Amino acid sequence: VDGPRGPAWSVQPGIVALHRWTGMPILPAVATGRGFSIGSWDRLRLPYPFARCDVWYGEPIHAADGEDVATVCHRVEDALRTLGDSAGINDTIS
């Protein structure tokens, strides 16, 4: 949800546009597991083949009619940070 230009962990408005276009909820999720980093700007990690990963899902997020896009983005960011706390990865979130 942080988009191709970043910054990392900063939710961009495209996810809200996609939510409104499809009517599907935004489902915040974070994952941990053994893997490797490809050295990109967002520190993307890919799991090793056959690695066991843990995934944390939050409550689905729906934007109310007329709700500001920035407000929805902040709600998604807050949900991701809460999940990051549960997963123990917030030390990697800048």
Backbone as a printed PyTorch tensor [residue, N CA C, xyz], in Angstrom:
tensor([[[  0.8040,  -1.2050,   0.0000],
         [  0.0000,   0.0000,   0.0000],
         [  0.8420,   1.2630,   0.0000]],

        [[  2.1760,   1.0980,   0.0800],
         [  3.0170,   2.2930,   0.1350],
         [  3.4010,   2.7950,  -1.2560]],

        [[  3.0180,   2.1190,  -2.2800],
         [  3.2350,   2.6000,  -3.6330],
         [  4.6640,   2.4230,  -4.1260]],

        [[  4.8770,   2.5730,  -5.4210],
         [  6.1960,   2.3280,  -6.0000],
         [  7.2340,   3.3970,  -5.6740]],

        [[  6.8180,   4.5390,  -5.1840],
         [  7.7670,   5.6150,  -4.9110],
         [  7.9630,   5.8830,  -3.4240]],

        [[  7.1910,   5.2220,  -2.6050],
         [  7.3680,   5.3740,  -1.1640],
         [  6.7440,   6.6370,  -0.6180]],

        [[  7.0800,   6.9980,   0.5700],
         [  8.0270,   6.3160,   1.4470],
         [  7.4570,   5.0160,   1.9970]],

        [[  8.3460,   4.1430,   2.4350],
         [  7.9230,   2.8570,   2.9870],
         [  6.9920,   3.0660,   4.1670]],

        [[  5.9680,   2.2320,   4.2790],
         [  4.9900,   2.2160,   5.3660],
         [  4.1010,   3.4570,   5.3970]],

        [[  4.1080,   4.2540,   4.3420],
         [  3.2080,   5.3900,   4.2360],
         [  2.1310,   5.0310,   3.2110]],

        [[  0.9040,   4.8550,   3.6810],
         [ -0.1870,   4.3980,   2.8260],
         [ -0.5330,   5.4810,   1.8110]],

        [[ -0.6080,   5.1010,   0.5570],
         [ -0.9200,   6.0120,  -0.5380],
         [ -2.4070,   5.9200,  -0.8970]],

        [[ -2.9470,   6.9330,  -1.5480],
         [ -4.3970,   6.9800,  -1.8170],
         [ -4.9070,   5.9330,  -2.8010]],

        [[ -4.0280,   5.2660,  -3.5070],
         [ -4.4880,   4.2670,  -4.4790],
         [ -5.2820,   3.1410,  -3.8510]],

        [[ -4.9260,   2.7430,  -2.6300],
         [ -5.6520,   1.6580,  -1.9720],
         [ -7.0900,   2.0760,  -1.6550]],

        [[ -7.2740,   3.3610,  -1.3450],
         [ -8.6190,   3.8610,  -1.0660],
         [ -9.4270,   3.9290,  -2.3670]],

        [[ -8.7860,   4.3680,  -3.4440],
         [ -9.4690,   4.4060,  -4.7460],
         [ -9.8920,   2.9990,  -5.1700]],

        [[ -9.0070,   2.0280,  -4.9810],
         [ -9.3350,   0.6440,  -5.3320],
         [-10.4900,   0.1200,  -4.4710]],

        [[-10.4740,   0.4470,  -3.1920],
         [-11.5530,   0.0530,  -2.2810],
         [-12.8860,   0.6300,  -2.7550]],

        [[-12.8860,   1.8980,  -3.1060],
         [-14.1400,   2.5430,  -3.5310],
         [-14.6070,   2.0240,  -4.8870]],

        [[-13.6680,   1.7020,  -5.7520],
         [-14.0210,   1.2140,  -7.0880],
         [-14.5960,  -0.1900,  -7.0270]],

        [[-14.0120,  -1.0660,  -6.1960],
         [-14.4550,  -2.4560,  -6.1390],
         [-15.5200,  -2.7130,  -5.0820]],

        [[-15.5760,  -1.8590,  -4.0470],
         [-16.4850,  -2.0950,  -2.9400],
         [-15.9630,  -3.1230,  -1.9500]],

        [[-14.7810,  -3.6490,  -2.1940],
         [-14.1820,  -4.6280,  -1.2880],
         [-13.4770,  -3.8990,  -0.1460]],

        [[-13.4890,  -4.4830,   1.0590],
         [-12.8260,  -3.8320,   2.1860],
         [-11.3050,  -3.8740,   2.0450]],

        [[-10.6480,  -2.9800,   2.7580],
         [ -9.1880,  -2.9930,   2.8470],
         [ -8.8490,  -3.9070,   4.0130]],

        [[ -8.0380,  -4.9310,   3.7760],
         [ -7.6740,  -5.8800,   4.8170],
         [ -6.1970,  -5.6850,   5.1690]],

        [[ -5.9240,  -5.0100,   6.2960],
         [ -4.5280,  -4.8100,   6.6840],
         [ -3.8960,  -6.1330,   7.1010]],

        [[ -2.6370,  -6.3450,   6.6850],
         [ -1.9310,  -7.5820,   7.0200],
         [ -0.4330,  -7.3330,   7.0530]],

        [[  0.2520,  -8.0260,   7.9470],
         [  1.7140,  -8.0330,   7.9930],
         [  2.1490,  -9.4810,   8.1220]],

        [[  3.3790,  -9.7720,   7.7010],
         [  3.8950, -11.1320,   7.7570],
         [  5.3520, -11.1250,   8.1940]],

        [[  5.7500, -12.2050,   8.8330],
         [  7.1390, -12.3940,   9.2250],
         [  7.5670, -13.7960,   8.8120]],

        [[  8.8400, -13.9700,   8.6710],
         [  9.3780, -15.2820,   8.3450],
         [ 10.8080, -15.1630,   7.8480]],

        [[ 11.4620, -16.2870,   7.7050],
         [ 12.8300, -16.2930,   7.2050],
         [ 12.8240, -15.9970,   5.7200]],

        [[ 13.7400, -15.1380,   5.3070],
         [ 13.8060, -14.7750,   3.9030],
         [ 15.0120, -13.9140,   3.6220]],

        [[ 14.9600, -13.2270,   2.5120],
         [ 16.0680, -12.3670,   2.1090],
         [ 15.5250, -11.0440,   1.6080]],

        [[ 16.3610, -10.0260,   1.6900],
         [ 15.9870,  -8.6920,   1.2320],
         [ 16.6340,  -8.4500,  -0.1230]],

        [[ 15.8880,  -7.8080,  -1.0220],
         [ 16.4430,  -7.5490,  -2.3480],
         [ 17.1170,  -6.1810,  -2.4250]],

        [[ 17.2010,  -5.4860,  -1.2830],
         [ 17.9230,  -4.2140,  -1.2500],
         [ 17.1930,  -3.0500,  -1.9020]],

        [[ 15.8790,  -3.1140,  -1.9780],
         [ 15.1240,  -2.0210,  -2.5800],
         [ 14.8740,  -0.9260,  -1.5440]],

        [[ 14.3420,   0.1990,  -2.0000],
         [ 14.0970,   1.3440,  -1.1290],
         [ 13.1790,   1.0040,   0.0380]],

        [[ 12.2660,   0.0640,  -0.1400],
         [ 11.3030,  -0.2540,   0.9110],
         [ 11.7000,  -1.4600,   1.7600]],

        [[ 12.9120,  -1.9730,   1.5630],
         [ 13.4310,  -3.1180,   2.3080],
         [ 12.5230,  -4.3430,   2.1560]],

        [[ 11.9840,  -4.5290,   0.9570],
         [ 11.1230,  -5.6700,   0.6750],
         [ 11.8590,  -6.9630,   0.9950]],

        [[ 11.1810,  -7.8380,   1.7290],
         [ 11.7450,  -9.1460,   2.0430],
         [ 10.9020, -10.2100,   1.3600]],

        [[ 11.5650, -11.1920,   0.7970],
         [ 10.9010, -12.3260,   0.1600],
         [ 11.2270, -13.5740,   0.9600]],

        [[ 10.2380, -14.4300,   1.1980],
         [ 10.5190, -15.6400,   1.9810],
         [ 11.3400, -16.6370,   1.1740]],

        [[ 12.1630, -17.4120,   1.9050],
         [ 12.8730, -18.5120,   1.2580],
         [ 11.8500, -19.5340,   0.7950]],

        [[ 12.1610, -20.2880,  -0.2670],
         [ 11.2350, -21.3480,  -0.6830],
         [ 10.9530, -22.3090,   0.4750]],

        [[  9.7130, -22.6370,   0.6620],
         [  9.2260, -23.5560,   1.6860],
         [  9.4000, -23.0280,   3.1110]],

        [[  9.6760, -21.7400,   3.2610],
         [  9.8180, -21.1520,   4.5950],
         [  8.4510, -21.0640,   5.2650]],

        [[  8.4510, -21.2190,   6.5660],
         [  7.2270, -21.0490,   7.3430],
         [  7.0990, -19.5650,   7.6810]],

        [[  5.9440, -18.9960,   7.4090],
         [  5.7020, -17.5750,   7.6620],
         [  4.5000, -17.4260,   8.5920]],

        [[  4.5350, -16.3720,   9.3930],
         [  3.3950, -16.0250,  10.2320],
         [  2.7620, -14.7720,   9.6420]],

        [[  1.4350, -14.7850,   9.5580],
         [  0.7000, -13.6610,   8.9760],
         [ -0.3250, -13.1730,   9.9930]],

        [[ -0.3680, -11.8560,  10.1910],
         [ -1.3270, -11.2230,  11.0830],
         [ -2.2860, -10.3950,  10.2290]],

        [[ -3.5900, -10.6150,  10.4200],
         [ -4.6270,  -9.8660,   9.7080],
         [ -5.3710,  -8.9770,  10.6870]],

        [[ -5.7360,  -7.7810,  10.2440],
         [ -6.5420,  -6.8790,  11.0500],
         [ -7.9950,  -6.9350,  10.6300]],

        [[ -8.7820,  -6.1230,  11.2680],
         [-10.2010,  -6.0080,  10.9120],
         [-10.3250,  -5.3160,   9.5560]],

        [[-11.2790,  -5.7450,   8.7250],
         [-11.4840,  -5.0660,   7.4410],
         [-11.8260,  -3.5910,   7.6510]],

        [[-11.3160,  -2.7590,   6.7770],
         [-11.5450,  -1.3160,   6.8590],
         [-12.4250,  -0.8900,   5.6970]],

        [[-13.4920,  -0.1730,   6.0310],
         [-14.4070,   0.3730,   5.0280],
         [-14.3780,   1.8910,   5.1330]],

        [[-14.3630,   2.5670,   4.0090],
         [-14.4290,   4.0260,   3.9900],
         [-15.9010,   4.4380,   3.9440]],

        [[-16.2730,   5.3240,   4.8410],
         [-17.6400,   5.8410,   4.8380],
         [-17.8290,   6.7490,   3.6240]],

        [[-19.0670,   6.8560,   3.1700],
         [-19.3590,   7.7610,   2.0580],
         [-18.9130,   9.1700,   2.4080]],

        [[-18.1120,   9.7600,   1.5390],
         [-17.6460,  11.1160,   1.7440],
         [-16.4730,  11.2420,   2.6950]],

        [[-15.9840,  10.1230,   3.2530],
         [-14.8450,  10.1960,   4.1700],
         [-13.5910,  10.5940,   3.4010]],

        [[-12.8270,  11.4840,   3.9750],
         [-11.6100,  12.0030,   3.3610],
         [-10.6130,  10.8650,   3.1030]],

        [[ -9.9790,  10.8750,   1.9300],
         [ -9.0100,   9.8460,   1.5510],
         [ -7.8500,   9.7930,   2.5470]],

        [[ -7.3450,  10.9470,   2.9540],
         [ -6.2210,  10.9870,   3.8990],
         [ -6.5960,  10.3420,   5.2330]],

        [[ -7.8300,  10.5190,   5.6650],
         [ -8.2930,   9.9220,   6.9150],
         [ -8.2920,   8.4090,   6.8140]],

        [[ -8.7630,   7.8840,   5.6920],
         [ -8.7700,   6.4320,   5.4920],
         [ -7.3340,   5.9070,   5.4520]],

        [[ -6.4430,   6.6100,   4.7590],
         [ -5.0370,   6.2010,   4.6980],
         [ -4.4400,   6.1350,   6.1000]],

        [[ -4.7450,   7.1040,   6.9400],
         [ -4.2310,   7.1030,   8.3160],
         [ -4.8090,   5.9430,   9.1230]],

        [[ -6.0670,   5.6140,   8.8850],
         [ -6.6650,   4.4650,   9.5760],
         [ -5.9630,   3.1730,   9.1930]],

        [[ -5.6230,   3.0310,   7.9020],
         [ -4.9090,   1.8380,   7.4370],
         [ -3.5020,   1.8000,   8.0430]],

        [[ -2.8050,   2.9420,   8.0570],
         [ -1.4750,   3.0080,   8.6670],
         [ -1.5260,   2.6140,  10.1400]],

        [[ -2.5220,   3.1180,  10.8640],
         [ -2.6620,   2.7790,  12.2810],
         [ -2.8820,   1.2770,  12.4710]],

        [[ -3.7130,   0.6960,  11.6120],
         [ -3.9680,  -0.7420,  11.6980],
         [ -2.6940,  -1.5360,  11.4190]],

        [[ -1.9060,  -1.1000,  10.4340],
         [ -0.6540,  -1.7910,  10.1220],
         [  0.3470,  -1.6720,  11.2690]],

        [[  0.4080,  -0.5170,  11.8930],
         [  1.3240,  -0.3480,  13.0360],
         [  0.8960,  -1.2250,  14.2240]],

        [[ -0.3940,  -1.3350,  14.4580],
         [ -0.8940,  -2.2030,  15.5250],
         [ -0.5310,  -3.6550,  15.2360]],

        [[ -0.7180,  -4.0810,  13.9970],
         [ -0.3450,  -5.4410,  13.6170],
         [  1.1650,  -5.6400,  13.7260]],

        [[  1.9230,  -4.6130,  13.3590],
         [  3.3740,  -4.6820,  13.4780],
         [  3.8120,  -4.8660,  14.9230]],

        [[  3.0930,  -4.2220,  15.8560],
         [  3.3730,  -4.4270,  17.2770],
         [  3.1540,  -5.8920,  17.6490]],

        [[  2.0490,  -6.4630,  17.1860],
         [  1.7460,  -7.8620,  17.4790],
         [  2.7780,  -8.8090,  16.8850]],

        [[  3.2770,  -8.4600,  15.7020],
         [  4.2410,  -9.3050,  15.0040],
         [  5.6780,  -9.0570,  15.4510]],

        [[  5.8920,  -7.9860,  16.2000],
         [  7.2350,  -7.6480,  16.6420],
         [  8.1180,  -7.0810,  15.5520]],

        [[  7.5120,  -6.4040,  14.5780],
         [  8.3070,  -5.8610,  13.4710],
         [  8.3370,  -4.3450,  13.4200]],

        [[  7.7470,  -3.6600,  14.3870],
         [  7.6930,  -2.2030,  14.3130],
         [  9.0660,  -1.5500,  14.4210]],

        [[ 10.0770,  -2.2810,  14.8850],
         [ 11.4030,  -1.6960,  14.8960],
         [ 11.9470,  -1.5330,  13.4960]],

        [[ 11.3350,  -2.2030,  12.4960],
         [ 11.7590,  -2.0620,  11.1070],
         [ 10.9240,  -1.0490,  10.3640]],

        [[  9.8510,  -0.5460,  11.0090],
         [  8.9740,   0.4350,  10.3760],
         [  9.5030,   1.8190,  10.7120]],

        [[  9.7990,   2.6070,   9.6710],
         [ 10.2960,   3.9540,   9.9350],
         [  9.1900,   4.9640,   9.8800]]])
